[in-house]
Amino acid sequence: MRYLVPLLAVTLYAQSPRTTPPTVQSIVPRGIARGMTAELVIEGFNLAKASAIFFSDPRVTGKILRVKELPDLPDVRIGANGTQSSIDVGPLPPRNQVTVEVEIAPEAEIGDVSFRLQTPLGTSPEGTFLIEPYVGEAPDQEPNDTLAGAFETHLPAVLTGVIAKAGDLDHFKFTARAGQTIVIENSSAKVGSTLQPVIAILDASGAVLRTFGEDGMSLSFVHKFAGAGVHYLRIADYERSGRASHQYRIKVGEFGFVSQIFPLGLRRDAVAPIQLTGHNVPATVQLKGTPLPEDPFSAQLRPEGAYNRVKLALGTDPELTVTQPSPLLTLPVTLNGRLDKAKPVHRFPFQAKKGQTLVFEVMARRLASDLDSTLEILTADGKPIEVAAVRPVVETFTTLRDHDSASPGIRITHWNNINAGDYMLLGREIVRVAELPRGPDEDVRYEQLNGQRLTFFNTAAEAHAIDKAVYKVQIHPPGAQFAANGLPVTRLYAQNDDGGPGFDKDSYLTFTAPADGAYQLTVRDVTGAAGPYRLNIREPRPDFRLSVNPRNPNVPRGGSIPLTVTATRLDGYAGPIDLTLPNLPPGFTAARGRIEPNQNTGVLLLSAAAEAPPTAAFPFTVTGSALGLTRQANPEDRLKLIAIGSQPDVLMTSPTRRVELAPGETAAIQVKISRQNGFAGRVPVDVVNLPPRVKLPDFGLNGVLLNEGETERTFYIEATPAAEPGDYTIAVAGRVETRSTQQNLSAAPETIAVRIKAK
């Protein structure tokens, strides 16, 4: 039975039917013990006739027991301004409940496992639950805000519950032995919890013995009890907030746990001792550097008895354990070191020839070390080395809000005499303008990779307060002198804090020696903290890594969708990368694609014939080739699946096959749509893979849009004055707006060639 929606929820917009992709809204339970068979209940939109389930771990299997339709929930959608949204996303699709019998093999790894459901409309987004040890579960039973209401349990146990309201406290009571050491591990964030747990251990009188998690970041802790008797464990939120998503599943007991290793890696195929720090694990193990099947640059360690896995890096250069003072380094080399309070700075002498370029790359935070490294190269006598002079020529200021160190958008007061392609100085961070605001209520968009803004000249991204000065700058050789213009000149030195997208807090520094001679490298932690690190020093080895989006393309029958492939370029590689999607079954086709020089993305069009036969979802591989190397996109993801969908609501075509324009010019592109399945709503047009510094001008907040009743549109692309000449490829796709987090795109079946001519 379908339920009527309250009138208020439907009077603000006309509803047009549309196909909503499968959507997962809830998963119960969020944890299952390994070695067990249990029922997993999944709820979401359009999961009817779910026929299969796929898991990221082959040691987890499942079969669908039943699928039933659920009553509709109230249809209330909140827009960006906090009021009810007037955007038509169609009538409520059916809400379904899928019950799956899940079997966890006894040898399955403790940790998170993901899944996708297959339906007649394609595969669902990833859902995630935890594989846990076979121990008892202790549920949160309110009221338990005080010691008197504490839920009594026995260790080991998995503590489960939710901090549902602001100031909520959950207490659990247990008995400990004198000298007993327990591990406390929170895995809830892996299944979508927003809780940042602060965990306190109290004695029988309520006195706090120890508190963990006050940094708002830590996930695991170890505590040794001095005395025996009744104790309590108290769980709160770091910000003392409460909400339904503040769920927790916290393992507590005498588990084996590895908190740190040293060294953080080893040479590929070599055998080396690895020192372990933790609880109930050996002090040292011998490990061979065998690459993971999905990652030739990593190995994995899980000592017997430990519930967590540890990732190690694999290298090809000679390995050296750090000693201080250090001997003169022979390059290339990988240094395995550990900073501590006794030696908070490590120094390494090395030789370089004039014009020789070297890369210095730290791996620490990416390998679970607490270290937040920073690198600096000095002369042999310890003096900084200037690498560039930065001259401001235009001054403006940040406005509206404080800005974080990741977002590519920053609001400034004015942008007179600033253009796309210009370098900007924000604090000590140099960025490059990708797109200027089209109106007063928009940010300047800076060049970015995977949603994180890029920095240049070895500078690192920073947070910026409101009303902070921002400068358009010119980059000059080191030592350059300038006539005063009232703005402060900045000198850049051979140093780096954070390496940028993909590096977390690890440092990455490129250095070109200004003269033959001796130099000195220093390694320290930004905060003075201790921890291990792994530092590789080499001449540049150009390379790249690839990722693809979406990871589960649901291809409409008789239609096409775009796959965006993003390259992380390494050690300065800026050339082309050829893309293929091989080994497709009958009924599916994909044209070759390319990531052009100096571009970070490319597009592949994946199509399904109208007569494509029904088929189970199948894994796919996107490969990129350059430099004689072949790399796969997201090789670690076992849930990259292609599935056939239903007939699309929109079929898009473009009679425009090729456009040419010079920097500063515009070119027209025409798109047409045919509507199907009764769909009559608006259709935003996604222009995929625009070349650098080419933009869509003057289309307002909604971009390119075909309104209700429209079937064609001509729009323009504009090459900014800084656009780089070259040949590029774009795709156009019509987007059907739905209630799903998954894309619902229908692309023109052929790409459009864009040539940027020399100015």
TADA-V776460 format. One record per backbone hydrogen bond with DSSP energy under -1.0 kcal/mol. CO is the residue of the C=O (numbers start at 1). NH is the residue of the N-H. E is the energy in kcal/mol with one decimal. If there is no record, write none. Layout:
BEGIN
co;nh;e
CO;NH;E
CO;NH;E
END
This chain:
BEGIN
co;nh;e
6;9;-1.2
7;10;-1.8
26;43;-2.4
28;41;-3.5
30;130;-2.6
32;132;-2.4
33;36;-1.3
36;104;-2.9
38;102;-3.4
40;100;-2.9
41;28;-2.2
42;98;-3.5
43;25;-3.3
43;26;-1.8
44;96;-3.3
45;23;-2.2
47;50;-1.2
52;118;-2.7
54;116;-1.8
57;60;-2.1
59;105;-2.2
61;103;-3.0
63;101;-3.0
66;99;-2.7
68;97;-3.0
74;76;-1.3
77;85;-2.7
79;82;-1.6
83;79;-3.7
94;46;-2.6
95;70;-3.9
96;44;-2.0
97;68;-2.3
98;42;-3.0
99;65;-2.9
99;66;-1.2
100;40;-3.2
101;63;-1.8
102;38;-2.6
103;61;-2.1
105;108;-1.9
111;131;-3.6
113;129;-2.2
114;56;-2.3
115;127;-2.2
116;54;-2.7
117;124;-2.3
118;51;-2.4
119;122;-1.8
122;119;-2.4
127;115;-2.2
129;113;-2.7
130;32;-2.8
131;111;-2.1
132;34;-2.6
133;135;-2.0
136;158;-2.2
138;160;-2.7
144;171;-1.0
147;150;-1.5
151;173;-2.9
157;252;-2.7
158;138;-2.7
159;250;-2.6
160;140;-1.3
161;248;-2.5
162;164;-1.2
163;243;-2.0
165;168;-2.2
170;235;-2.6
171;151;-2.0
172;233;-2.6
173;153;-3.1
174;231;-3.2
176;229;-2.3
177;180;-1.8
180;225;-2.8
182;223;-2.3
183;253;-1.7
184;221;-2.6
185;251;-2.4
187;190;-1.4
188;191;-2.0
188;193;-1.8
189;192;-1.5
196;238;-2.3
198;236;-1.7
199;212;-3.1
200;234;-2.8
201;209;-3.2
201;210;-1.4
202;232;-2.4
203;206;-1.8
207;203;-2.3
210;201;-2.8
212;199;-1.9
213;216;-2.0
219;186;-3.2
221;184;-2.8
223;182;-2.8
225;179;-3.1
229;176;-2.6
231;174;-2.4
232;202;-2.6
233;172;-2.0
234;200;-2.3
235;170;-2.0
236;198;-2.7
237;240;-1.6
240;167;-1.5
243;246;-1.9
245;194;-2.3
245;247;-1.6
246;163;-2.6
248;161;-1.7
249;187;-1.5
250;159;-3.1
251;185;-2.6
252;157;-2.4
253;183;-3.3
253;255;-1.6
256;307;-2.2
257;279;-2.6
260;277;-2.7
262;275;-3.5
264;313;-2.0
266;315;-1.6
267;270;-2.0
270;289;-2.8
272;287;-2.4
274;285;-2.1
275;262;-1.8
277;259;-2.6
277;260;-1.8
279;257;-2.8
283;276;-2.7
285;274;-3.1
287;272;-2.3
288;290;-2.4
289;269;-2.8
292;295;-1.2
295;292;-1.1
295;298;-1.4
297;314;-2.5
298;292;-2.4
299;312;-2.4
301;310;-2.9
303;306;-2.2
305;256;-1.2
310;301;-2.6
312;299;-2.3
313;266;-1.9
315;268;-3.2
318;334;-2.5
320;336;-2.7
333;537;-2.8
334;320;-2.5
335;535;-2.8
336;322;-2.6
337;533;-2.8
339;531;-2.2
343;340;-1.2
346;523;-2.4
348;521;-2.9
349;329;-2.6
350;519;-3.0
352;517;-1.9
353;356;-2.5
356;513;-2.5
358;511;-2.7
359;538;-2.0
360;509;-2.7
361;536;-2.7
363;534;-1.4
364;367;-1.6
364;369;-2.6
365;368;-1.5
372;526;-3.1
374;524;-1.9
375;496;-2.2
376;522;-2.8
378;520;-2.5
379;382;-2.4
383;379;-2.6
385;494;-1.8
388;492;-2.9
389;476;-3.1
390;490;-2.5
391;474;-2.3
394;472;-2.1
396;470;-3.0
397;413;-2.3
398;467;-1.5
399;401;-2.1
403;464;-2.9
406;453;-2.6
408;446;-3.1
410;444;-2.4
411;399;-2.0
415;418;-1.7
419;422;-2.0
422;433;-2.7
423;473;-2.3
424;431;-2.3
425;471;-2.0
426;429;-2.5
429;426;-3.1
430;456;-2.0
431;424;-2.8
432;447;-2.7
433;421;-2.8
435;445;-2.8
439;442;-1.0
444;410;-2.2
445;434;-2.9
445;435;-2.3
447;454;-2.9
449;452;-1.6
452;449;-2.5
456;459;-1.4
464;403;-3.6
468;398;-2.5
470;396;-3.0
471;425;-3.1
472;393;-3.1
472;394;-1.3
474;391;-2.7
476;389;-2.6
477;480;-1.7
490;390;-3.4
492;387;-3.0
492;388;-1.3
493;495;-2.0
494;377;-2.8
496;375;-3.0
500;503;-2.5
503;506;-2.6
506;499;-3.0
507;362;-2.6
509;360;-2.8
511;358;-3.0
513;355;-3.0
517;352;-2.1
519;350;-2.1
520;378;-3.3
521;348;-2.5
522;376;-1.6
523;346;-2.5
524;374;-1.9
531;339;-2.4
533;337;-1.8
534;363;-3.0
535;335;-3.6
536;361;-2.5
537;333;-1.9
538;359;-3.7
543;570;-2.6
545;568;-2.8
546;634;-1.9
547;566;-2.8
549;564;-2.9
551;641;-1.1
553;643;-2.0
555;645;-3.2
556;559;-2.5
559;608;-2.2
560;747;-3.0
561;606;-2.6
563;604;-2.3
564;549;-2.0
565;602;-2.2
566;547;-1.9
568;545;-1.8
570;543;-1.5
570;573;-1.5
574;598;-2.0
577;595;-2.9
578;625;-2.3
579;593;-2.0
580;623;-2.3
585;588;-1.8
587;609;-2.7
589;607;-2.9
593;579;-2.7
595;577;-2.1
596;599;-2.1
600;567;-3.3
602;565;-2.8
604;563;-3.0
605;591;-1.1
606;561;-2.3
607;589;-2.1
608;558;-1.1
609;612;-1.9
618;642;-2.9
622;633;-2.5
623;580;-2.1
624;631;-2.6
625;578;-2.3
626;629;-3.0
629;626;-2.0
631;624;-2.8
634;637;-1.7
639;641;-1.0
640;620;-1.1
642;618;-2.1
643;555;-2.5
649;676;-2.8
651;674;-2.1
653;672;-2.8
657;753;-2.2
659;755;-2.5
661;757;-2.2
662;665;-2.6
665;719;-2.5
667;717;-2.3
669;715;-2.7
671;713;-2.3
672;653;-2.7
674;651;-2.3
676;679;-2.2
683;706;-2.2
684;735;-3.0
686;733;-2.0
688;731;-1.8
691;694;-1.6
693;720;-2.2
695;718;-3.0
704;685;-2.8
706;683;-3.2
707;710;-2.5
711;673;-3.0
713;671;-2.7
715;669;-3.0
717;667;-2.0
718;695;-2.6
719;664;-3.6
720;723;-2.4
726;756;-2.9
728;754;-2.7
730;752;-2.8
731;688;-2.8
732;748;-2.6
733;686;-3.1
734;746;-2.0
744;736;-2.5
746;734;-2.8
752;730;-2.4
753;659;-2.3
754;728;-3.1
755;661;-2.3
756;726;-1.9
END
